[in-house]
Amino acid sequence: MSVKGQSGDTILYRAANRAYQALNRKTAAIFGQQYISPGDTLTQASVQVLVNAEATVAPGVNESYTLNVDAAHVILTAPNTIGALRGLQTLIQLCSSDDQGYYFPCVSITDAPRFQWRGLMIDVARHFISIDEIKRNIDAMAAVKMNVLHWHLSDDEGFRVESKLFPLLQAKGSNGDYYTQEQLKEMVKYAAERGIMIVPEFDLPGHSQSWFAGYPELASQPGPYRPGPRAQWQLEHPDPNRPTANGLADMIANLEAPTFDATNEKVYAFLDKFLGEMTTIFPAAYVHIGADENNGMAWKLSPAIATWMKSHQMESTDDLQRYFVNRVHDILKKHHREMIGWEEIYNEKLPKDAILHKWIPENIGVVKSHGTAEDFAAHGYRTLISEGFYLDIFMPASIHYNNPSFANVNSPNILGGEAAQWTELADNENISGRIWPRAGAVAERLWSAASVKDIDDMYRRLFALSYQLEEQGLLHLYNYERALRRIANNEQTTYVKVLTDILTPVKGYQKMFAGIMKGPSAFYQTTPHTSVSDIVFVDSETKRKFRMLVKIYLETHDKNAENQIRTYLVAWQNNDAHLQPLFAGNSRLMEVQDHSKNLSLAAGIGLEALERAGKTGSPDPVWVQQQAKSLDSYTKAHGETEIAVIPEIAALVNGSLASEPTSYKMF
């Protein structure tokens, strides 16, 4: 491989060496060249990388490249470093094999992103995520050409950054789990070398309980405080003046959550110093301030704050929220940073250089939307979209891929979007499987043209990506296998895996609410996420393969497809008997025992459908109705999981494969 760029462009040459070594590992070709360096004179190299200028990552930088492969050469051309990094990832993905060995297909590619901001938000506050795991996710982001890691570093449950100016933040607000400044700087460098910018988020004025563990004087209500679930302070401080909650909407509206005192000048002096310190760690031009889900209750119940608001002619806590946001905006501007906030920062007086982050779906009922992304953009605000990209609510990749929020976007003010992984239900062990490979579908939606939307082809490439990510070090598949061994008490996992491979978590916030019903301990930092619903993937690869076989069979009556379908059904039918010895005394596995039985029964129905199809011209409508009723009963959730292949078995019964849903209920 020959690389021609600026001799001092260390990001380029390191990326070229990483790609070169990845290809070496994949092909076992044992290349004769040990390292690629600026002094190389390999003018006849079969792989040539030609880069015009040195560049670092930032939204709006040119990320285009061209890649031409013929029988003799692979030539990657890019206007700058970042474009070369994107092209190198495509080159790795192109490497294919057949019975003759490894090869690059002859192609000519001219490529550039649709959106300039293609991010992944990882919440490390609710569950602390290790540096090594964040690095693995950065590597995965680079593979799919994402360019922004939005790092949610503080929330009620934990403050994850070392501050040397305010050391009680991490000393009392982290339970010992935080990143040192040296580690943070290392991560910034690690990400930059892969073409990724890190944007920190410090959530204000709500979601801030962990701040007050060390500095209670900043809060709207007196302490003491300690990091923990959001409702913790309210539960420990009963107040007869607090409104009662009747239902979920009331609970959200009336929760008295720990909140910064926006009337206290000491708060702004504190934030000025703290945010100034953070700019010495995070060089990106942006800081995300959160500013979401502040219902103002902590302010409403404070007589001192109510008096201050009246003296400043403020009619509601919405006015005080606007005041707080604008004050923080000015602090960030002083430190040469642009403010990003969740959509709740939107108001008629918001400075035009603020960036709005859309997340609340329209007409959701529980939380009020503040407008569409198009509304924000039309009012002159740069906008990011995470609506439809929340990975933590267990929607299949197809939902994210055809996110309607991006169907007709054409405003230049819409910068792009971010996949979002909150961690109430994810920890260091299962987070990679919660994010990947689905985040790859989000990455493609943000990179590729809106016209690229074929679901079946997306899934074909998504699972290929999953194995590529594992090959480069992501632990999502390894952690799944390890979790299966734990669930099986280190017995053979073959039959457990047959079942779990076709289970998926319940969609929307059902799993979250099930956790709430279990009490606060369900969301403790130390509570493990090791149940079946915690480890199974949101998209079942087995389901996708089975669905494609059913589709082919119903359309063409292909005998090979029928035989493969039969193989699946026989395995599922027999699996329950094999699993029975493992259920005894195994509380985690017993949560899905009904699924094991129902899968066996459903598979039997599918086999009977195949037999009937081979003997009669049209199915017996009475039999079809009876089996449809049985199959419908098997869709019931158990252990917060569902059997993913019931629709495909139903298709064998009624002779028609129903289209997949384009949306699911969130609540």
Secondary structure, DSSP 8 states (H G I E B T S, - for coil): -EEES-TT-HHHHHHHHHHHHHHHHHHT---S-----TT---TT-SEEEEEEE-----TTS---EEEEE-SS-EEEEEEEHHHHHHHHHHHHHH-EEETTEEE----EEEE--S-SEEEEEEE-SSS---HHHHHHHHHHHHHTT--EEEEEEEETTEE-B--SSSTHHHHHHSTT--B-HHHHHHHHHHHHTTT-EEEEEEEESSS-HHHHHH-GGGBSS-----S--TTHHHHHS--TTS----SHHHHHHH-----B-TT-HHHHHHHHHHHHHHHTT--SSEEEEE--S--SHHHHT-HHHHHHHHHTT--SHHHHHHHHHHHHHHHHHHTT-EEEEEGGG--TTS-TT-EEEE---TT-SSS-----HHHHHHTT-EEEE-TT-BGGG---HHHHHT-GGGTT---TTEEEEEEEE--TT--TTTHHHHHTTHHHHHHHHHHS-TT---HHHHHHHHHHHHHHHHHTT--HHHHHHHHHHHHTTTS--HHHHHHHTTEEE-STTHHHHHHHHT-GGGG-TT----SHHHHS-SS-HHHHHHHHHHHHHHHH--HHHHHHHHHHHHHHHHHHHHHHHHHTT-HHHHTTHHHHHHHHHHHHHHHHHHHHHHH-SS--HHHHHHHHHHHHHTTS-BTTEEETTHHHHHHHHHS------S-----
